[in-house]
Amino acid sequence: MEIDEATWLKHYGTKRHSGRYPWGSGEQPGQHGSRDFLSDIEEMRTKHGMSETEIARGFGMTTTQLRNLKTIAKEQKKQADIGMAQRLKDKGYSNVKIGERMGINESSVRALLKPGELDKATITKATADMLKGHVDEKHYIDVGAGTELHLGITRKKLDTAITALEQEGYKIYWVKVPQLGTNHETNVKVLVGPHTDWPELNRNRDNIKSIASYSEDGGRSFDRIQPPLSIDSKRVGVRYAEQGGNKFDGVIYIRPGKDDLSLGGANYAQVRIAVNGTHYLKGMAMHHDNLPPGVDILFNTNKSDTGNKLDAMKPMKDDPTNPFGATVRQIGVPGPGGKKKITSAMNIVNEEGDWEKWSSSLSSQMLSKQSPKLAKEQLGIAYDRHKNQLDEIMSVTNPVVKKRMLEDYADSADAAAVHLKAAALPRQGTHIILPIDTLKEGEVYAPNFRNGERVVLIRHPHGGKFEIPELTVNNNHPESKRLLGDAKDAIGIHHKVAEKLSGADFDGDTVLVIPNPHGKVKTQPTLDGLKNFDPQRYKLPEDSSIPRMTKKQTGPEMGDISNLITDMHIKGAPLDEISRAVRHSMVVIDAEKHGLDYKRSAVDHGIADLKRRYQGGANKGAATIVSRAKSPVRPEERKLRIDPNTGKKVYEYTGAKYIKKTERKDGTVVEKEMPVLDKRSSTKLAEEEDAHKLSSGTPIEKVYADHSNRMKDLANQARKEALATKPLPYSRAAKERHHEEVRSLEAKLNLALRNSPLERQAHVIGNAIVRQKQVANPDMTKAELKKLKSQALTEARNRTGAKKQRIEITDREWEAIQAGAITTHKLTQILSNADLDRVKELATPKSHKLMDQSKTNRALLLLANGYTRAQVADQLGVSVSTLKRSLSEGDA
């Protein structure tokens, strides 16, 4: 029998609570309507043979929407049933009688009356109410893939709640947002209110927000990120420049023993501290037990006293989920209902132990100012390590993992060929600098290094060897031991040492600490021409008509003078000429901030003459492979393929053209045919097959060019092998044998994918930052724009907390992968989100030399008795890195 779908379905009216639509009416919301809705759908399906697609089409919706509405109706029916059973129970009915009254069995009654069942039945409403609140507050909400994982609920629950809101008039739109740093776009699924249309949303793409809520009970309730604990400004003292605060600029001294100022057990941390709910302090916090009476926080600044201490602080941003413009970790304890109760005003950005994980390679900017012999040694070590990595990858038996590792390796080798970083020197490490003014100027407190040994400190960037202090380690200094203890990654120095370090301060600046027993790293005394040089001598009067440097100009001007200094070092310029260039760089870096006449400085210091002598012309730029390597270029539009015989990148140019129209002053229009440029920018060294073509012929440049070419050869080898690698067959039998491991890997993948909404939000915010700065700086160069996009994305990721939750693969899970229990697609996803160091360890097993338990126990005893890590490592006959790794794996 044929059914007139329009006639059959017409009594459901329209959406948004019309007629007998699923929301219904009666004693409980939806009590009757939901039952009618479900029974009618069942009748259409069984009695009249209509498919789900036909039923959905009759309602004017998709099958997904229909399924979501069925879920809503079932939840509403269950709510009504629970309510009815509870009311009858309150009247004294037995479970059997309740079942007879409701037409269900006694076990179903018991299930309805089970504690928590009503909560489960109201998940959709709780989720919908949470979404409503966010739309009302933020207007445009990202609800795309991964949002459910970030919220702590299933995708089905989220989609059902969205469908419920759509019945109330809320809308879903898709918006394309460019990905910063790539040529792709991200599709963002956005929930908006009933009165918002797509053009409005598209105009406000930079205002799309992520959901700042999470659920720890599967969607029954939602918590929000909590506002920071704020400190009364009466407890804060400020030491201004006139009082010596400039010597310790950025340091925040904290009175020990104050619970609301706890650093969570750390001796030091980079923090943000809210003050009066309106401002915040930014800097390095460390304990100090000699603060003025009534002062629990003493902030050191290079600013002058205005009579209002809040002027020395930064105003909090108008964003309750990110008032500091940085990702922080809050310190607290479990509170009522499992919610975190914030107990400390210390919002941690980086804490003790974070900096030791930072890269400690040697940059070309530093090493090119040293001897060619040292550069060749350290670049050779870097090459050997890359070559060994490739050999290890070639031994991997899992083809999916091998292919992925080869592709990643090729990218990293290509990057290494451009960035020109060399291997670290023995025992060097990245450390945060903190002031200990009772130390002598030639001393450093560095518990990760041997007492009495000589070390050099290198800050990036630096002007030359004359900005590298060489100090003697003094780990017996009483005040340093009291304030820093066995610091994992901090050193204590006299404030005058910071002045030699390119004018470093103490708000989070780091240095490379390198043992220098044989004097491999060369240093020089501070140049006479830099002593007592004050850039303020170029300060322009307030009423001066001379144009001032803009923020837009600062970057290019600073890059230009930095390249000149590098090129002068490489080409052997005398120190008096380098001193002239460095003095000018000191003026340039402060010109916009302090209103300095940088053009007069350039004339006074003869910069044009130096550029002619070392760069080939007064208006020329980078002139050596080190300064040219990362210079951006924009090739014509092209397509990439890999030569299967050599592994080399081969580009096929499309030859596409466009007509550029230029209007002259007389009103005439000139048309010129121009090549279409590729969307992807590149660098000079990446584009040049032979790195020697970028060299000016100096010995140090030959060292770097040889290294770059050898790294490119490794990348080509990896690409060639990746092309020849075939995938591993998927085995259903293996999946059944390893079902626990497969389920575990899938759960870890879901957790890792929670980052997706935050990453989309980061691109939205990053694009907004770029647009705003482009409006303010319409003449921005392509190189500046590329740099800005990178910075904006980094900043946006910090704001949103976007970061990958790396998947740690266990030995058993690896066995499942090797057996083919994971499909190639899913394994590729897992590898994209995995800790690749762990994957390499599993795929290319090798032994790590760790201490045995007796040595570990002895190490812990020595550390507890006040020995430094370096002293303990020496006593046990191991390296500091082995000691650290053994202790960390013991904790795990």
C-alpha angles and dihedrals in degrees: 000000000000118000125212097225093194091054094043095050103034096094089068088073118192133329127269100066097315120160115314094346112143094279088067126163139256138092090331124029107269093003096134100017094056092050092049091047094052095042092047092051090048090050092050090051101044105026100035100028096233116161122230089252092054092048092049091048090052090056091047095243143100123270089249091057090047091052091048091051090050088053090050091049092049091050091049091048090050091049090052092047092049090049093049093047092048093050091050090047090052088054090057101259117152120235090254092052091046089053092050090049094049097037096242134110125265095253090056089053090052090051091051092050094046111122112261096022093112089053090054091050092053098053093107092052093046091049093045091049090050091051091047090054092052093047091048090050103036102020097211118055129185108229098164132129114320095023090107091055091050089050094047097241136102123271089240091058092048094047091048091052090048091051089051089054091047087060087059092052102267113140140218120215134174119225128186115227120186115241111236113234094019138067094240134096129225120223108222119199107215132193115209137174127269094264098048119098130195097258090056091049092047091052089052100043090131089060096060106124135200122232111268094200136092136187126220095183103054097270102315090114137005132216127202131217104273127239115250123264107257127217124219110248088228087074092052123086123192123209106202130204091264089058096047098271090128089067090061099030111172098017117127113197114208126200108238121238098036108128093203089054097048119146090202095254096313123125093218140005142172103250150173117217122193114223124195089343090277108069139031142207120233124196149069115322121207133162121261124177098197104070125142117270112279093015116112096167124039115191119199117209141168090222124106125246112266095175092257115084091201088070088070090058134068122253114246116249120250093249118101092198094051112017094158099049089237138088110257139179115230122214117224150120133248110281136188113324091011093290116142115254111210109228104170133054089213108108103192121220097166125357139191108303097027097093096053087068093060121107114271101188121133116256124221088237088064103031096046087065090057128068121301087234093061092044092051092050095050095041088049090054090049091051093048090052092050090048092051090050091055091049090052093049091051088061094056111117100198104086096203091052092042093052092048092047091048092050092048090045092052090052092049092047090050090050091048089052089059103035092048096206117170131212119275120259117249114295095353117149144173113256136178114238122231129179122251103171096187090064116098116254091248095051136083131193104222115156092185089063134063119274110253097014123127118246134177125219120216125189124190122264105025133167098227148302089311089070094056113093119205113209141177118242112241109182093164094070106127100212093045091051091049095048102035105020114182092347112198097209110357133095130197120227139168112263092244090063087062089057090059089048094078089283097303121182134202104250094100107314115152134202137194109247110206126181106231107188095148098036095246091147106064122218134186135201116262108282115256089230091060098047111110091351108155117194088202089081085081095055113137120229114252091247095046116131092206110118113253127222114266126215088251091058096047096075098049093042092049092046090050095052092042090054090049092053091049093048091048091053092048093048094048102252116181117257095247090060092046088050089057092053093046092050089053090049089055089056093046095051092055099033098098095039097047102025098249126174098240094170092060088047090055090052095045092050095044095237094161090056091049091051091050091050099044106021103033101252145024090255098037126110140199111009107175135060091252095056095035098046099089098030106133122244131183113214125199118271111290146156125237127225132164120237103234091207098053106014089232122144110252121194125205111199117219095209090220115168137191134193115249113203120204123186115215125214090258090059097253118132122225119203122205129180111235132183117251108245124226116258090231118073120210140187133256094246093045090054096046113085092197111045092200089075089072093051125099089210104260120143095247091051091053088056091053095042092051090050093048093051092049091051091051089053090055091050091052092050090052094049092049092053093044091057090053095049116102125204125260116252115251115242121205089189090056090050090055092047092049099034093135093052092045091051090048093051091049091051091050090049091053090051091050091050090060085087091069097088092046091049091051089048089051091055091048092051092041092053090050091052091049093048093049093050092045090055090051092043108034092164094059113145123235090249091052091047092052091050091046092052091052092048092045093052091048090049092046092049089052091051095049098036091237110171136134119265096220118222114234108208116210125216091254092049089051089054088054091050092049090050091057095250092137123065118242091246095051093042089053089053091048092050090049089059100032132105095259092198087061090046090052090049091053095041095045105029117203133158122261115211104235130164120261120245095265092054090045091052091048090049091053090050093050092048090049089054092057103265116144122240091252091053092048092048091051093049092050095043096239135112122263090245091054089049092051093047093047093050094046093049089048090055090050 
